[in-house]
Amino acid sequence: MKLIIDIGNTLTKLAVFENRRIVFLESTRDLSPTNINNLLEKFPEIRFSIISNVRPYDKSISDLLTLKTHLLLLDRQTRLPFTVLYKTPETLGKDRMAAVAGAMELFPNENVLIIDAGTCITYDLLTTRKEYMGGAISPGIMMRFQSLNTFTGNLPLIQPEYEKDIDVVGNSTKNSILSGVQKAVIAEVDGMIEEYKNRFPGLKTIITGGDYKYFDRSLKNNIFAAPNLVLAGLNKILNFNENI
């Protein structure tokens, strides 16, 4: 068994994998050595672990995992199961690397576009040759709402209405903002998918991230929803390094 820890900007996800299957999944705002000890007691078969972090964390956690498991800390020197052709690999986010590895697990030997709809919307392309090409980064849904409020004098901060059928013609300031953000972001993502499909034959598209459900329901293009893609990718990276 393997323990996967993904420390994001807001939440930390912990998953226990048995081969490729998640047998335990939990999210927490405050990761502590107690969390880890409890998991190791619940799953004494855990032998390997990996930590991916985008913010600092209590280093006693990694000390504990080093003592009780074979720990891999994901960083720029970590060996990956694909070739990185990005011109600035030192700036490549750990979550993007993990999502690409997760896409390899789902669609091996395919052209795959990975869309992570979170704080930002990231697009990442993996080719049939297992080459990571790069992609695009744009503001996420909440960032768009917040920027309209922050950088103008009169526009209010509107909350997204994911369950509402948004009319493209907004008949109030609120509805105009909802249209300008939610309708426009769907048009943007659909347009980006079409651009990639025109260049890469047989393209598979995966959606993940906190807002994945909204896109999964609203996009015209056929997509594959994978909310735990990053965790699956971290598990694949851990397996890849274990086997080298």
N, C-alpha and C positions, 0 to 999 in steps of 0.2 A: 504493500500500500504506500501511497505517496500523499504528502500534505502540500497543498498549493496555497500560497498566500499572496494576494494581490492587494497592495496598499494604495488605494486611489486618493483623489483629492479630498473626498468627503468620507467615504466608507471603505472599510477593509473587508474583502471577501475571503473566506476560508473554505477550502474544499478538500475532501479526501477522495482520492481516486483509487479504484481497484481496476488495474489495467486502464481501459479507456472510459470506464463507467464511474460517474459521480455517486458515491454512497453517502456523502454528507456535504451539506452546503449551508453556510451561515454568513450573515453580514453583521458587522459591528462598527460603531464609531470609535470605540476606544479599545484598541488591541493591547493586551497585556500578557505577561508570562503566564498568568493564571489561565487565560484562554487556551494557551498552547498546552500547558500541563493537563488541563481537562481533556483536551482532544487526544493527547498521547495516552492518557489513561483509558479513554473510551475505545481507542483504536491502537492497541499495543503492537499491531502488525506494521505500523508505519515505520519504514526504514529510510526513506528518502524525502527531502523537502526542498522547496524553492521559494524564495521571496523576490517579488517584484514590487518596487515602491516608486511613487512619484513625489512623495514627501517624507521627511524624516520620521523615524520611529524609534522606540525604545530598543537600544542595542543589546539589552539583556535577553531580548527575544531571540536574536540570532545566536547569542552565546549558548542559550538553552538548546536550540535546535542543532547547533554544532556538536554539543555534548551527547545528544540523544539520537541524532539522525545523521545521514550524509546530506549536508546542506549545500545548495547551490544558490549564490546571490546573483541574480540577473544583472549584468552590466555590459559595457561596450566590448569587453573581451570574451563574453560568453559565446561559445560556438553555437551556430544556428543551423537548422536543417535546410536552409536555403541560402542562395548567394545574394548578397546585398549590393545592388548597383547604384544606390543612392549616393549622390556626390558629397553629401555632408552626413555620413553615418553617425558622427559624434553627436548630432542634434536629433537623432531619431528616437522618439519616445519608446519606452519599454512596452507600453500597452499596444503600440502599433506593431512592434516586433512579435509580441505574443499573439495578436490577432491574426497576423499572417501565418504563423505556425499553426494556429487552429484551423485556418482555411485549408492548409495542406492536408490536415487530418480528414477534413470533410470531403474535399475534392482533389485528390492526388492527381497530378499530371494534367490539370485543367488550367485554363486562363480564369482567374478568379478576381473579382472586384470586392473588396471588403469595405463596407461603410459602417463606421462607428458613430452613432448618433448620440452624443453626450454633450458635455460642456461645449465642445467644438464638434463639427461634423467632419470626420476625416475619411478620405478615400485612399485606398491602398491597393496596388495591383501586383498580383503574383502571376507569372507566366507558366506555360506548360513546361518550360525548362527549369523550373524551380528558381527563377530569378525574381527578386523583389525590385521593381522598377521605381517606386515612389508613388505619388498621387497628388492629392490636394487637401487643403485645410480651409474650412470656412466656419463662420460663427454658428454655434448651436442655437436651438430655438429660444431658450431662456436668455441667452446672451443678446439675441436680436431684440427681444422685448425690453431688456434692461438698457440697451444702448439708445433706443428711441427715447426713453425716459431721461437718461443721464445726459445726453448730448443735445437736448432741446429744452426750450424754456417752458413749454406748455403741455407737452404730450404726457399723459399719465402712464404709470407702470401697470400694464395689463398682464393678467395671468393667462396662460394657454388654456384653451378649452378643447381638449383632445376628443371629447365625445360629441361635440357639436358639428353639424354640417355647416361649414363656413361658406358664406356667399362671397363670390369674388368681388361683388359690388357692395362695399361697406356703406350702410346708411346712417352711421354715427361714427364718432372718432374711435370709440372702442372697436366697433366692427370693422372699421377701415384698418386699424392696426392688426386685428386678427387676420384679416385678409392679406395684408401686406407681409405678415410674418408666416402664418401657417399655410395659406394657399401658395405663397411664393416659394417657400422652402420645398414644398412637394414638387413644384414645377422645376425648381433648380436641380433637385436630386434626380428626378426622372430624366431631365436633359443631360445630366452628367453620365447617367447610365447609358443613354443612347450614344453619347460620344465614345465611350469605352467600347461598347458593342460594335460600333463601326470599325474600330481599329483592331479588335482582338476577337477572332472567330470563336463561336461556341462559349462565349463568356458566361460564367456563373456569377451571380451576385448574392452576397451575404450581408445581412443587416444585423447589427448588434448595438449595444449601448443602452443607456437609460431610456431613450425615447424610441426604441426599436418598434414598440407596438403600434405607435402612431404611423410610422412609415410603412410597416408591414400591412396595415389596413388601407392606407391611402394611395400608395404608389400604383401607377399603371403597369410598370414592368414586373415581371415575375422575379421574386426574390426569395431567398431562404433565410428565415429568422433563426438566429443562434445567440440567445441571450448570454450563454456561458462560453462564448468563443474564446475570450482571453484566458479563462481558466483552462480550457482544453488545450490552448496553445502553450501555456506554461507547462502543462503536463507533458506535452510532446517535446518541448525543449529539454525538460528534465530527463525524459527517456532517452533522447538523442545523446546527451552528455554522459548518461550512465553507460551507454553502449559503446562509447568510443574508447 
